[in-house]
Amino acid sequence: MTGAVEAPKSGPKVNLEAICKDYPNSKVLLISVQRPRPFFIRTSCELLAGGTEVLILSALGDAIPHCVQLQHALMMKNAATTIRFETALNKCTNPRSKGPVYIPGVHIYMRKHPEFKGSRISPAYVSFNAQPNAGELAHAFKADAGEHCCKVIAGSTSFAMPSKGHQHVHFTELLKSTGHSIDAYTKLFSTLYQEAMAAHAADPTVFTVTMANCAFQHPDLKFAMCRVSKNQQSFKAPGEGVVFICIFKKHPYDNVHNMGLIYVVEPQAQNYADVGDFYQALHATGENLMTAVCDHNGMAKRDPTRSRKSMICCSTYLICGEKNRHPKATKIDCARHVLNGIAEGYRHGPASTFHFAYDEDAYRQAWMETSGLKAEPK
């Protein structure tokens, strides 16, 4: 029996459409013995946190015990409840036997627990800064940085360097002292943005362009890219929500771990009469930020010269927490919608760990409120 199961000529087919027809907002998770249980627990929680109402666990043969163990793990975590359990015999052929071979299978239907929140982002991929000491900048490059990290800075639709805020001035002055041409950043951003919009107009599936074929080359950067949002209809002005990633040749404090900056063009609050539209723009900005980071890391891993480094950490301030905050929005409101957008763009593997700066503890409070997960400041 064991040999017949291991060497089928044509395996049984899982009819996903038939399984899902009774549950429109459902996803099927195929369980395999090749993956560890923590992988399936994390994937299940990500699917449920992402809006899936019914998760259908499907397994064949040797994978059935793993499927049942996953069912119990999700119930113990109050992530989902079992609403239906089906067994089946799946017919397949085998070269060692003239007759068909039947492989047992199960489908376990689990509905999201009403108290489950969770997040598509693994808790290991987020970190929240503690309140800084008096006089200490909450969000800055460090002389003793120990991992390859990019810092997110606030951008404007004019692509100005520096933009508004003392934090932005700090970054600009530090880059200037490191030997960077500051004016070249504005010219690069403007050129990349125009090329990205032209590429997107020619092919609506293209959202990203790089400096490799750009008409303007920044002398102090190894690499630069521009990503326009896939949700441009969420924004009220051209340029809002655009993300630029810049990888340095010359590193602040001569530390290669200070690898680059990410210039995020914030939604301009004065353009949004309705706070709901402003929240939608914040969500789209967060999604585009995470997607740009994942795109960068994917390119780095595929680099044939192996000279590019993946971004281990992305450190961000509270986007629209100050100058561009809508008068009806609190800091926690802004943090919540940015976090939800980041979660939408999250892809396990190419994603960087996100370090969130302390700004009245807004990010950490919003994370605990939306995910139901505890988080201690670091």
Backbone hydrogen bonds, N-H to C=O, Kabsch-Sander energy under -0.5 kcal/mol:
donor,donor_aa,acceptor,acceptor_aa,energy
5,V,1,M,-1.7
6,E,2,T,-1.8
7,A,3,G,-1.4
9,K,93,T,-1.9
10,S,93,T,-1.0
15,N,13,K,-0.7
16,L,14,V,-1.5
19,I,15,N,-2.1
20,C,16,L,-2.4
21,K,17,E,-1.0
23,Y,20,C,-1.8
26,S,24,P,-1.3
27,K,54,V,-1.9
29,L,56,I,-3.0
30,L,28,V,-0.6
31,I,29,L,-0.6
31,I,58,S,-3.1
35,R,32,S,-0.9
39,F,36,P,-0.7
40,F,36,P,-1.2
41,I,37,R,-2.4
42,R,38,P,-2.6
43,T,39,F,-2.6
44,S,40,F,-2.4
45,C,41,I,-2.3
46,E,42,R,-2.3
47,L,43,T,-2.3
48,L,44,S,-2.4
49,A,45,C,-2.6
50,G,46,E,-1.6
51,G,48,L,-1.2
52,T,47,L,-2.1
53,E,25,N,-1.6
54,V,25,N,-1.7
55,L,110,M,-3.3
56,I,27,K,-3.0
56,I,54,V,-0.5
57,L,55,L,-0.7
57,L,108,I,-2.9
58,S,29,L,-2.5
58,S,56,I,-0.5
59,A,106,V,-2.1
61,G,104,P,-2.8
63,A,60,L,-2.3
64,I,61,G,-2.0
67,C,63,A,-2.0
68,V,64,I,-2.3
69,Q,65,P,-2.4
70,L,66,H,-2.1
71,Q,67,C,-2.2
72,H,68,V,-2.2
73,A,69,Q,-2.2
74,L,70,L,-2.4
75,M,71,Q,-1.8
76,M,72,H,-2.5
77,K,73,A,-1.6
78,N,75,M,-1.3
79,A,74,L,-2.6
80,A,74,L,-1.2
81,T,111,R,-2.8
83,I,109,Y,-2.8
84,R,109,Y,-1.3
86,E,107,H,-2.9
88,A,105,G,-2.2
90,N,88,A,-0.5
90,N,103,I,-3.0
91,K,89,L,-0.6
92,C,101,V,-2.5
93,T,10,S,-0.8
97,S,94,N,-1.6
101,V,92,C,-3.6
103,I,90,N,-2.8
103,I,101,V,-0.5
105,G,88,A,-2.4
106,V,59,A,-2.3
107,H,86,E,-2.3
108,I,57,L,-2.9
109,Y,84,R,-2.8
109,Y,107,H,-0.6
110,M,55,L,-2.7
110,M,108,I,-0.5
111,R,81,T,-2.7
112,K,53,E,-2.9
113,H,79,A,-2.4
116,F,113,H,-1.8
118,G,371,S,-3.1
125,Y,122,S,-2.7
126,V,123,P,-1.3
127,S,354,F,-1.9
129,N,356,F,-2.7
136,E,133,N,-2.3
145,A,142,K,-1.3
149,C,257,H,-2.9
150,C,313,C,-2.0
151,K,260,G,-1.8
152,V,315,S,-3.1
153,I,262,I,-3.0
155,G,264,V,-3.0
159,F,156,S,-2.0
169,V,165,G,-1.7
170,H,166,H,-2.1
171,F,167,Q,-2.0
172,T,168,H,-2.3
173,E,169,V,-2.7
174,L,170,H,-2.3
175,L,171,F,-2.5
176,K,172,T,-2.3
177,S,173,E,-2.2
178,T,174,L,-1.2
179,G,175,L,-0.6
179,G,176,K,-1.0
180,H,175,L,-2.6
182,I,180,H,-0.9
185,Y,181,S,-0.6
185,Y,182,I,-1.2
186,T,182,I,-0.9
187,K,183,D,-1.6
188,L,184,A,-2.5
189,F,185,Y,-3.0
190,S,186,T,-2.2
191,T,187,K,-2.2
192,L,188,L,-3.1
193,Y,189,F,-2.5
194,Q,190,S,-2.0
195,E,191,T,-2.2
196,A,192,L,-2.6
197,M,193,Y,-2.5
198,A,194,Q,-2.0
199,A,195,E,-2.3
200,H,196,A,-2.4
201,A,197,M,-2.1
202,A,198,A,-1.8
203,D,199,A,-2.1
206,V,203,D,-2.5
207,F,205,T,-0.5
209,V,226,C,-2.1
211,M,224,A,-2.7
213,N,210,T,-0.6
214,C,211,M,-1.4
221,L,218,H,-1.3
222,K,247,I,-2.6
223,F,247,I,-1.2
225,M,245,I,-2.0
226,C,209,V,-2.7
227,R,243,V,-2.7
228,V,207,F,-2.4
232,Q,229,S,-0.5
234,S,231,N,-2.2
235,F,232,Q,-1.6
240,E,237,A,-1.6
241,G,265,V,-2.7
242,V,239,G,-1.7
243,V,227,R,-2.2
244,F,263,Y,-2.2
245,I,225,M,-2.0
246,C,261,L,-2.9
247,I,223,F,-3.0
248,F,246,C,-0.5
248,F,259,M,-2.7
249,K,220,D,-2.4
250,K,220,D,-0.8
251,H,249,K,-0.5
254,D,251,H,-2.4
255,N,252,P,-1.5
256,V,254,D,-0.6
258,N,255,N,-2.0
259,M,149,C,-1.0
259,M,257,H,-1.9
260,G,149,C,-1.1
261,L,246,C,-1.7
262,I,151,K,-2.9
263,Y,244,F,-2.3
264,V,153,I,-2.4
264,V,262,I,-0.7
265,V,242,V,-2.6
265,V,263,Y,-0.6
266,E,155,G,-1.7
266,E,264,V,-0.9
269,A,267,P,-0.7
271,N,268,Q,-2.4
272,Y,269,A,-2.0
273,A,271,N,-0.6
275,V,273,A,-0.5
278,F,274,D,-1.5
279,Y,275,V,-2.3
280,Q,276,G,-2.0
281,A,277,D,-2.0
282,L,278,F,-2.2
283,H,279,Y,-2.6
284,A,280,Q,-2.2
285,T,281,A,-2.1
286,G,282,L,-2.5
287,E,283,H,-2.3
288,N,284,A,-2.2
289,L,285,T,-2.2
290,M,286,G,-2.2
291,T,287,E,-2.4
292,A,288,N,-2.4
293,V,289,L,-2.1
294,C,290,M,-2.5
295,D,291,T,-2.6
296,H,292,A,-2.6
297,N,293,V,-2.4
298,G,294,C,-2.3
299,M,295,D,-2.3
300,A,296,H,-2.4
301,K,297,N,-2.1
302,R,298,G,-1.4
303,D,299,M,-0.6
303,D,300,A,-0.8
306,R,303,D,-1.1
312,I,148,H,-1.1
312,I,310,S,-0.9
313,C,148,H,-2.1
314,C,353,T,-2.9
315,S,150,C,-2.7
316,T,314,C,-0.5
316,T,355,H,-2.6
319,I,317,Y,-1.0
321,G,318,L,-2.1
325,R,322,E,-1.6
329,A,326,H,-2.2
334,C,330,T,-2.1
335,A,331,K,-2.7
336,R,332,I,-2.6
337,H,333,D,-2.0
338,V,334,C,-2.2
339,L,335,A,-2.7
340,N,336,R,-2.3
341,G,337,H,-1.7
342,I,338,V,-2.6
343,A,339,L,-2.6
344,E,340,N,-1.6
345,G,341,G,-1.8
346,Y,342,I,-0.9
351,A,347,R,-1.8
353,T,312,I,-2.4
354,F,125,Y,-2.9
355,H,314,C,-2.5
355,H,353,T,-0.6
356,F,127,S,-3.1
356,F,354,F,-0.6
357,A,316,T,-2.8
357,A,355,H,-0.5
359,D,357,A,-0.5
362,A,359,D,-1.5
365,Q,361,D,-2.1
366,A,362,A,-2.5
367,W,363,Y,-2.5
368,M,364,R,-2.3
369,E,365,Q,-2.0
370,T,366,A,-2.5
371,S,367,W,-2.6
372,G,368,M,-1.5
373,L,367,W,-0.5
378,K,128,F,-3.0
